[in-house]
């Protein structure tokens, strides 16, 4: 039997990230997937070319946190935009590895190109350093 009570959590997930006024609603943080102690060899940072102010701020803070977390390590970062047609195939492939709903999405891969960690939405350099292993 269908229950509307089961549908409510799904509808809440689909709620827009921003309202027309550009303010971000109070939503719980999206959990960070912490990687095992595997060396990260490559990072893919998924942002958006076109976004509202609050999403742009999250993306900018995310790239700053990632830059700080990586520091002087030689870890390449591929930046792709979820809303550009030329990046659509790569974004969909990453979504099959680990779904994400909020920009930025940051995917961490080891030397064997296996996914070892992922974050989405707001993040800090400290959280990213945990994934990077320091």
C-alpha positions as CSV (number, residue, x, y, z in Angstrom):
1,X,0.0,0.0,0.0
2,X,1.3,3.5,-0.9
3,X,2.0,5.8,2.0
4,X,2.5,9.5,1.6
5,X,4.5,9.5,4.8
6,X,7.2,7.6,2.9
7,X,7.2,10.2,0.1
8,X,7.8,13.2,2.4
9,X,11.5,12.6,3.0
10,X,12.1,12.2,-0.7
11,X,10.3,15.5,-1.4
12,X,12.5,17.2,1.1
13,X,15.6,16.0,-0.7
14,X,14.3,17.5,-3.9
15,X,13.6,20.9,-2.4
16,X,15.6,23.7,-4.1
17,X,18.9,24.6,-2.5
18,X,18.2,28.3,-2.7
19,X,15.2,30.5,-2.7
20,X,14.6,33.5,-4.9
21,X,16.0,35.8,-2.4
22,X,19.4,34.1,-2.6
23,X,19.4,32.9,1.0
24,X,20.2,29.4,1.8
25,X,17.5,27.4,3.8
26,X,18.6,25.8,7.1
27,X,19.2,22.2,6.0
28,X,21.2,19.5,7.8
29,X,24.8,19.0,6.5
30,X,25.3,16.2,4.0
31,X,27.6,13.7,5.6
32,X,31.2,13.4,4.4
33,X,32.4,9.9,3.3
34,X,35.7,9.5,4.9
35,X,38.3,7.4,3.0
36,X,40.4,4.6,4.4
37,X,44.1,5.3,4.8
38,X,44.7,4.9,1.1
39,X,46.9,7.4,-0.7
40,X,45.0,9.8,-2.9
41,X,46.5,10.2,-6.3
42,X,43.9,12.3,-8.1
43,X,40.9,14.6,-7.2
44,X,37.9,15.5,-9.3
45,X,36.1,18.7,-8.2
46,X,32.6,19.1,-9.6
47,X,31.2,22.7,-9.6
48,X,28.7,24.6,-11.7
49,X,29.4,27.3,-14.2
50,X,26.0,29.0,-13.6
51,X,24.6,29.0,-10.1
52,X,22.9,31.2,-7.5
53,X,25.0,33.2,-5.1
54,X,24.8,30.7,-2.2
55,X,25.9,27.8,-4.4
56,X,28.7,29.9,-5.9
57,X,29.9,30.7,-2.4
58,X,29.9,26.9,-1.5
59,X,31.9,26.1,-4.6
60,X,34.4,28.9,-4.0
61,X,34.8,27.8,-0.3
62,X,35.2,24.2,-1.5
63,X,38.0,24.9,-3.9
64,X,39.7,27.1,-1.3
65,X,39.4,24.3,1.3
66,X,40.7,21.7,-1.2
67,X,43.7,23.9,-2.1
68,X,44.5,24.3,1.6
69,X,44.1,20.6,2.3
70,X,46.4,19.5,-0.6
71,X,49.0,22.1,0.3
72,X,52.3,21.4,-1.4
73,X,51.5,17.8,-2.4
74,X,51.6,16.9,-6.1
75,X,47.9,15.8,-6.4
76,X,46.3,16.7,-9.7
77,X,42.8,18.2,-9.5
78,X,40.4,17.9,-12.4
79,X,37.8,20.7,-12.3
80,X,34.6,19.9,-14.2
81,X,31.2,21.8,-14.4
82,X,28.0,19.8,-13.8
83,X,26.0,22.1,-16.0
84,X,28.2,22.1,-19.1
85,X,27.3,19.6,-21.9
86,X,30.9,18.7,-22.6
87,X,31.3,17.5,-19.0
88,X,27.9,15.6,-18.8
89,X,29.3,12.2,-19.6
90,X,32.0,12.5,-16.9
91,X,29.6,13.8,-14.3
92,X,27.2,10.9,-15.0
93,X,30.0,8.4,-14.6
94,X,31.0,9.9,-11.3
95,X,27.3,9.9,-10.1
96,X,27.3,6.1,-10.8
97,X,30.2,5.7,-8.4
98,X,28.7,7.9,-5.7
99,X,25.5,9.9,-6.1
100,X,25.7,13.6,-5.2
101,X,23.0,16.3,-5.1
102,X,24.8,19.4,-3.9
103,X,27.7,21.3,-5.4
104,X,30.5,21.0,-5.0
105,X,31.1,17.3,-5.3
106,X,34.7,16.3,-4.6
107,X,35.8,12.8,-5.6
108,X,39.1,11.3,-4.4
109,X,40.8,8.5,-6.3
110,X,43.8,6.3,-5.5
111,X,46.6,5.3,-7.9
112,X,44.5,2.4,-9.2
113,X,41.7,5.0,-10.0
114,X,39.5,3.5,-7.3
115,X,37.2,5.9,-5.5
116,X,38.5,6.3,-1.9
117,X,36.5,9.2,-0.7
118,X,33.9,11.8,-1.6
119,X,32.3,15.0,-0.2
120,X,29.5,17.2,-1.3
121,X,28.2,20.6,-0.3
122,X,30.0,22.6,2.4
123,X,33.3,21.2,3.5
124,X,36.4,22.3,5.4
125,X,40.1,21.8,4.8
126,X,40.2,19.7,8.0
127,X,37.6,17.3,6.6
128,X,39.4,17.0,3.3
129,X,42.7,16.4,5.1
130,X,41.1,13.4,6.7
131,X,40.4,12.0,3.3
132,X,43.8,12.9,2.0
133,X,45.4,11.1,5.0
134,X,47.0,14.0,6.9
